Amino acid sequence: MLRNLSLILLASTAVGACTLAPKYERPAPPIAQTWSTPTAEPTGQVTAADLDWRQVLVDARLQGVVDLALKQNRDLRVAVLNIERARAQYGVQRSALFPTINGVLSEQRSRTPPSTSQTGQALDVEAYSATIGFTAYELDLFGRVRSLNASALQSFFAEQENARAVRVSLIAETANAWLTLAADQDRLALAKDTLATREESLALIQRQVDGGVGSLLDLRNAQTLTETARSDVATYTAQVAQDRNALVLLAGGEIPADLLPRGVSGGDLASANILADLPAGVPSDVLVRRPDVLAAEHQLEGANANIGAARAAFLPRIALTGSTGAASGDLDGLFKNGTGAWSFTPSISLPIFAGGANVANLNSAKASRDIAVATYEKTVQTAFREVSDALSVRQTVTNRVNAQERLVAAAADTQRLTRQRREAGLDNALTLLDAQRTLYSAQQGLITARLDRAANLVTLYKTLGGGAPAR
């Protein structure tokens, strides 16, 4: 019987089940074939999605911080563990394709009193059995189990893409946090230098007022500018501390000092080595490789497979139960000749009336598929907008930085000339203070423009997929 049982199992697992799920076809991306930018983007064979993050974030210190984040960040660790959980859940679902075989060793003892015994005497019974078999194994003739297995597999693939999306986002967030820290350190250094200069000017005007040759209005204006710079120093001091805390959180631990931005003297923000030439490629080719788009597509494929399982619920279901082993009334004779026992119980169930539950489940599965289609299309459209926005900024931010640099140069020269005229007695102190205010504002604007340029390149790399695999 053991040989026959093995043959039954092999035959049952070899049954080829064609699923009833609809044939999957990827929806056409509901987007234009060119990016929505002020000027057309050039096309090429290589796109930013083909580049590894080290090819984009070239600065060695920035690379070191990103490395720490990829090794230690807890959000990324949770995303990786979610993959392991999804893999395990897929394994549980896949196991339903095969019969579960168990070995059972049992003992049964009973006593029948004389009053209920047919012989009028007390009856003591002992029974022992040892069996190996399977229970209610479903022959997947119509692909119900295989459809559920396919859905679980797509959920696993979606978790993989979600983890990759977290990884790409972490790289971008870490880079932007590092750049923001560099910018705020520049702002703090600028505020300190400006405060020192304004304190000198305030002291000079104070002496002139004390000597009776200065204007009280000039003194009040100088005090206003000085206290404004002092307030900025306090603000940026706190901001730099907060930026470091944010960077430590992203990195998942303390960051060595040699990996942090050096500040204005090092020119980190002005010379941030981030690849500027990031070709965008064709939207329909690039966007379908983004991890969030791929995750949405896997969810759509899983929803499509669930329709097959819902359809199979209308059809007969065949289940097999079988076992073989030995049974004896004496434990010592359990495995002796003549104690062999076996059972084989096939069953078939045909749904006749379920109160509309099967129809409702099928309608629900179809609605879930339609929702997944709409979600996929919205994800593609959102990705298209994010890339177009980043490309539009890239096309103009360099001009903005160049204009801001010229503004700083002009404001600095204006301050120099105004100081010379003030010393020559041709201008009053108010004109010089106004020139100082203009220069300070222009310098702050230049720091902001440089940060926007660097952050835009990082964001563009992220929105284009960040090293997405070819499809």
C-alpha positions in Angstrom: 0.0 0.0 0.0 2.9 2.4 0.7 3.9 2.0 -3.0 0.4 2.7 -4.2 0.1 5.7 -1.9 3.4 7.1 -3.3 2.1 6.6 -6.8 -1.1 8.5 -6.0 0.8 11.4 -4.5 3.1 11.6 -7.6 0.2 11.5 -9.9 -1.8 14.2 -8.0 1.2 16.6 -7.9 1.8 16.1 -11.6 -1.7 17.2 -12.6 -1.2 20.3 -14.8 -3.7 23.0 -13.7 -4.5 25.7 -16.1 -5.5 28.8 -14.1 -8.7 30.8 -14.9 -7.0 34.1 -14.4 -7.4 36.6 -17.3 -4.3 37.0 -19.4 -2.2 39.9 -18.0 -1.3 42.8 -20.2 0.5 45.9 -18.9 -1.7 49.0 -19.2 -0.4 51.6 -21.6 1.3 54.4 -19.7 -1.2 57.3 -19.7 1.6 59.9 -20.3 3.1 61.9 -23.1 6.1 60.6 -25.0 8.2 63.6 -24.1 8.9 65.3 -20.8 6.8 68.4 -19.9 9.7 70.8 -19.8 10.4 74.3 -21.1 12.8 72.9 -23.7 13.1 69.4 -25.1 15.4 67.0 -23.4 18.0 65.2 -25.5 17.7 61.4 -25.8 20.4 58.8 -25.6 21.1 55.2 -25.0 22.2 55.7 -21.3 19.9 57.3 -18.8 20.2 58.3 -15.2 18.3 55.2 -14.3 21.3 53.2 -15.6 23.8 54.9 -13.2 24.8 53.6 -9.8 24.6 56.2 -7.0 28.4 56.3 -6.7 28.6 57.5 -10.3 26.2 60.4 -9.4 27.3 61.4 -5.8 31.0 61.7 -6.6 32.1 63.5 -3.4 34.1 61.0 -1.2 32.7 62.3 2.1 29.1 62.2 0.9 29.7 58.7 -0.3 30.9 57.7 3.1 27.8 59.0 4.8 25.5 57.3 2.3 27.4 54.1 2.9 26.7 54.4 6.6 23.0 55.0 6.0 22.7 51.9 3.7 24.3 49.8 6.4 22.6 51.1 9.5 19.4 52.9 8.7 16.4 51.3 10.5 13.8 52.1 7.8 15.8 50.3 5.2 16.3 47.4 7.6 12.6 47.2 8.1 12.0 47.2 4.4 14.5 44.3 3.9 12.8 42.4 6.7 9.5 43.0 5.0 11.0 41.1 2.0 11.9 38.2 4.2 8.4 38.1 5.6 6.8 38.2 2.1 9.1 35.4 1.0 8.0 33.3 4.0 4.4 34.1 3.3 4.9 33.0 -0.3 6.5 29.8 0.9 3.4 29.1 3.1 1.0 29.7 0.2 3.2 27.6 -2.2 3.1 24.7 0.1 -0.6 24.3 -0.6 0.5 22.9 -4.1 1.9 19.8 -2.4 0.3 17.3 0.0 1.1 17.6 3.6 2.3 14.2 4.9 2.2 13.4 8.6 3.2 10.4 10.6 0.9 9.5 13.5 1.5 7.1 16.4 -1.6 6.7 18.6 -2.9 4.7 21.5 -6.5 4.2 22.5 -7.8 2.6 25.7 -11.5 2.1 26.6 -13.6 0.2 29.2 -17.3 -0.8 28.7 -19.1 -1.6 32.0 -21.1 -4.8 32.3 -24.4 -3.0 32.3 -23.8 -1.7 28.7 -21.7 -4.6 27.4 -23.4 -7.0 25.0 -21.8 -9.9 26.8 -22.8 -8.7 30.2 -19.2 -8.6 31.3 -16.8 -5.6 31.5 -15.0 -5.1 28.3 -11.4 -3.6 28.2 -10.1 -2.6 24.8 -6.6 -1.4 23.9 -5.7 -0.3 20.3 -2.4 0.9 18.9 -1.8 2.3 15.4 1.1 3.8 13.4 0.2 5.5 10.2 1.6 7.9 7.5 -0.6 9.8 5.2 -2.1 13.0 4.0 -5.4 14.8 4.7 -7.7 16.7 2.4 -5.1 17.4 -0.3 -6.8 19.4 -3.0 -6.2 18.4 -6.7 -5.8 21.8 -8.3 -7.6 21.0 -11.5 -8.8 24.5 -12.1 -5.9 26.5 -10.8 -7.4 27.9 -7.7 -4.4 27.1 -5.5 -2.0 28.2 -8.3 -3.8 31.5 -8.7 -3.4 32.1 -5.0 0.2 31.1 -5.2 0.8 33.5 -8.1 -0.8 36.4 -6.1 1.5 35.7 -3.2 4.5 35.6 -5.5 3.5 39.0 -6.9 3.2 40.4 -3.4 6.7 39.2 -2.7 8.0 40.9 -5.8 6.1 44.1 -4.8 7.9 44.1 -1.4 11.2 43.8 -3.2 10.4 46.9 -5.2 9.2 48.7 -2.1 12.5 48.0 -0.4 14.4 49.3 -3.5 12.2 52.4 -3.4 13.2 52.9 0.3 16.8 52.4 -0.6 16.7 55.0 -3.4 14.8 57.4 -1.2 17.3 56.9 1.6 20.2 57.7 -0.7 18.5 60.9 -1.9 17.4 62.0 1.6 20.9 61.4 3.0 22.5 63.4 0.2 20.1 66.2 0.6 20.5 66.2 4.4 24.3 66.4 3.9 23.9 69.3 1.4 21.5 71.1 3.7 24.0 70.9 6.6 26.7 72.3 4.3 24.4 75.2 3.3 23.4 76.0 6.9 27.1 75.9 7.9 27.8 78.4 5.1 24.9 80.6 6.3 26.1 80.4 9.9 29.7 81.4 8.8 28.3 84.3 6.7 26.1 85.5 9.6 29.1 85.5 12.0 31.3 87.4 9.6 28.4 89.9 8.9 27.8 90.3 12.7 31.5 91.1 13.2 31.5 93.7 10.5 28.3 95.3 11.7 29.5 95.4 15.3 32.6 97.3 14.0 30.4 99.7 12.1 28.1 100.2 15.1 31.0 100.9 17.4 32.3 103.5 14.9 28.9 105.3 14.6 28.4 105.1 18.4 31.8 107.0 18.8 30.7 109.6 16.3 27.3 110.1 18.0 29.1 110.3 21.4 31.4 113.0 19.8 28.4 114.9 18.6 29.2 114.5 14.9 27.0 111.4 14.2 23.4 110.9 13.4 21.0 109.2 15.9 19.1 107.8 12.9 22.4 106.2 11.5 23.0 104.7 15.0 19.5 103.1 15.1 19.9 101.7 11.6 23.3 100.3 12.5 21.8 98.7 15.7 19.0 97.2 13.6 21.3 95.5 11.2 23.6 94.3 14.0 20.8 92.7 16.0 19.4 91.1 12.8 22.8 89.5 12.2 23.0 88.4 15.8 19.5 86.8 15.5 20.6 85.0 12.3 23.7 83.6 14.1 21.5 82.2 16.8 19.0 80.8 14.3 21.6 79.1 12.1 23.5 77.7 15.1 20.4 75.9 16.1 19.7 74.9 12.6 23.1 73.4 12.1 22.6 71.3 15.2 19.3 70.1 13.9 20.8 69.3 10.5 23.4 67.1 12.2 20.8 65.3 14.2 18.8 64.6 11.1 21.9 63.3 9.3 22.7 61.1 12.3 19.2 59.7 12.2 19.4 58.9 8.5 22.9 57.3 8.9 21.7 55.2 11.8 24.5 56.2 14.1 27.2 58.7 14.8 29.1 60.1 11.8 32.9 60.5 11.8 33.9 64.2 11.7 35.9 63.6 8.5 32.7 62.7 6.6 30.9 65.9 7.6 30.9 69.1 5.5 33.8 71.3 6.5 31.9 74.6 6.3 32.4 77.7 4.2 36.2 77.5 4.2 36.0 74.1 2.5 33.5 75.3 -0.1 31.5 72.1 0.1 28.3 73.5 -1.3 29.9 75.6 -4.0 32.0 72.7 -5.2 29.6 69.8 -4.4 30.7 67.1 -6.8 27.4 65.7 -8.1 27.1 64.5 -11.6 25.2 67.2 -13.5 24.8 65.3 -16.8 21.9 63.1 -16.0 20.1 62.1 -19.2 16.4 61.5 -18.7 15.6 59.2 -21.6 12.2 58.4 -23.0 9.4 58.6 -20.4 7.7 55.3 -21.4 11.0 53.5 -21.1 12.3 55.1 -17.9 9.2 55.4 -15.7 8.2 51.7 -16.0 11.6 50.9 -14.3 10.9 53.0 -11.2 10.5 50.9 -8.1 7.2 52.4 -7.1 5.8 51.8 -10.6 7.1 48.3 -10.6 5.6 47.7 -7.1 2.2 49.0 -8.4 2.5 46.7 -11.4 3.2 43.6 -9.3 0.2 44.5 -7.1 -1.9 44.7 -10.3 -0.6 41.2 -11.5 -1.5 39.8 -8.1 -5.0 41.2 -8.3 -5.3 39.8 -11.7 -4.4 36.3 -10.4 -7.0 36.6 -7.6 -9.7 36.7 -10.3 -8.6 33.2 -11.3 -9.0 31.9 -7.7 -12.5 33.5 -7.5 -13.5 31.9 -10.8 -12.3 28.5 -9.7 -14.6 28.7 -6.7 -17.6 28.0 -9.0 -16.2 24.7 -10.1 -15.9 21.3 -8.4 -13.2 20.8 -5.9 -11.5 17.3 -5.5 -9.7 16.4 -2.2 -7.8 13.3 -1.3 -7.2 11.8 2.1 -5.2 8.6 2.5 -3.0 6.8 4.9 -1.1 3.5 5.4 0.4 1.9 8.4 -0.2 -0.7 11.1 -2.8 -1.3 13.8 -2.8 -3.8 16.7 -4.5 -4.4 20.0 -1.0 -5.1 21.5 1.8 -2.6 21.4 4.4 -5.4 21.1 2.7 -6.7 18.0 2.1 -3.4 16.3 4.6 -4.1 13.5 4.2 -7.8 13.1 2.8 -9.6 10.1 -0.9 -9.2 9.5 -1.2 -5.8 11.2 -1.1 -3.7 8.0 -3.9 -1.1 7.6 -4.7 1.5 5.0 -7.4 3.9 3.9 -8.0 6.1 0.9 -10.9 8.6 0.8 -11.3 10.8 -2.3 -14.0 13.4 -2.2 -15.5 15.9 -4.6 -17.6 18.9 -3.7 -19.7 20.9 -6.1 -20.9 24.4 -5.1 -24.7 24.5 -5.5 -25.9 27.3 -3.3 -23.7 29.8 -1.4 -26.1 32.7 -1.0 -24.2 34.7 -3.7 -20.9 34.6 -1.9 -19.0 33.2 -4.9 -20.4 35.8 -7.2 -19.7 38.6 -4.7 -16.1 37.3 -4.3 -15.6 37.3 -8.1 -17.0 40.9 -8.4 -14.8 42.0 -5.5 -11.7 40.5 -7.2 -12.6 42.2 -10.5 -13.1 45.5 -8.7 -9.7 45.1 -6.9 -8.1 44.5 -10.3 -9.7 47.7 -11.7 -8.5 49.6 -8.6 -5.0 48.2 -9.1 -5.1 49.4 -12.7 -6.1 52.9 -11.7 -3.4 52.9 -8.9 -0.8 51.8 -11.4 -1.8 54.5 -13.9 -1.8 57.2 -11.2 1.7 56.1 -10.0 3.0 56.4 -13.6 1.4 59.9 -13.9 2.8 61.0 -10.6 6.3 59.8 -11.6 6.0 61.7 -14.9 5.2 64.9 -13.1 8.0 64.5 -10.5 10.6 63.9 -13.3 9.2 66.8 -15.4 9.4 69.1 -12.4 12.9 68.2 -11.6 14.0 68.6 -15.2 12.3 72.0 -15.4 14.3 73.1 -12.4 17.5 71.7 -13.8 17.1 73.7 -17.0 16.8 77.0 -15.1 18.7 76.6 -11.8 22.2 77.1 -13.4 21.1 80.4 -14.9 19.7 81.3 -11.4 23.0 80.5 -9.7 25.0 82.5 -12.3 22.7 85.5 -11.9 23.0 85.3 -8.1 26.8 85.1 -8.4 26.8 88.2 -10.5 24.4 89.9 -8.0 26.8 89.1 -5.2 29.8 90.5 -7.2 27.8 93.7 -8.0 26.6 94.1 -4.4 30.1 93.6 -3.0 31.5 96.2 -5.4 28.7 98.6 -4.5 29.5 98.2 -0.8 33.2 98.9 -1.6 32.5 102.0 -3.6 29.9 103.2 -1.0 32.4 102.8 1.8 35.0 104.8 -0.2 32.4 107.6 -0.8 31.5 107.5 2.9 35.1 107.9 4.0 35.4 110.8 1.5 32.3 112.4 3.0 30.3 112.1 -0.2 27.7 109.7 1.2 26.1 109.3 4.6 26.1 106.2 6.8 22.6 105.2 5.7 23.7 104.6 2.2 26.6 102.4 3.4 24.3 100.4 5.7 21.8 99.9 2.8 24.7 98.5 0.6 25.7 96.2 3.4 22.1 94.9 3.8 21.9 94.3 0.0 25.2 92.4 0.0 24.2 90.2 2.9 20.8 89.4 1.3 22.5 88.5 -2.0 25.0 86.2 -0.3 22.2 84.4 1.4 20.4 84.0 -1.9 23.5 82.6 -3.5 23.8 79.9 -0.8 20.1 79.0 -1.3 20.5 78.9 -5.1 23.6 76.6 -4.9 21.7 74.3 -2.5 18.7 74.2 -4.8 21.0 73.2 -7.7 22.7 70.4 -5.9 19.5 69.1 -4.3 17.8 69.2 -7.7 20.4 66.8 -9.2 19.9 64.4 -6.3 16.1 64.6 -6.6 16.3 64.1 -10.4 18.4 61.0 -9.9 15.8 59.7 -7.4 12.8 60.5 -9.6 14.4 58.8 -12.6 14.7 55.5 -10.8 18.1 55.6 -9.2 19.9 52.7 -10.8 16.8 50.8 -11.9 17.3 47.4 -13.5 16.7 47.1 -17.2 13.4 45.6 -18.2 
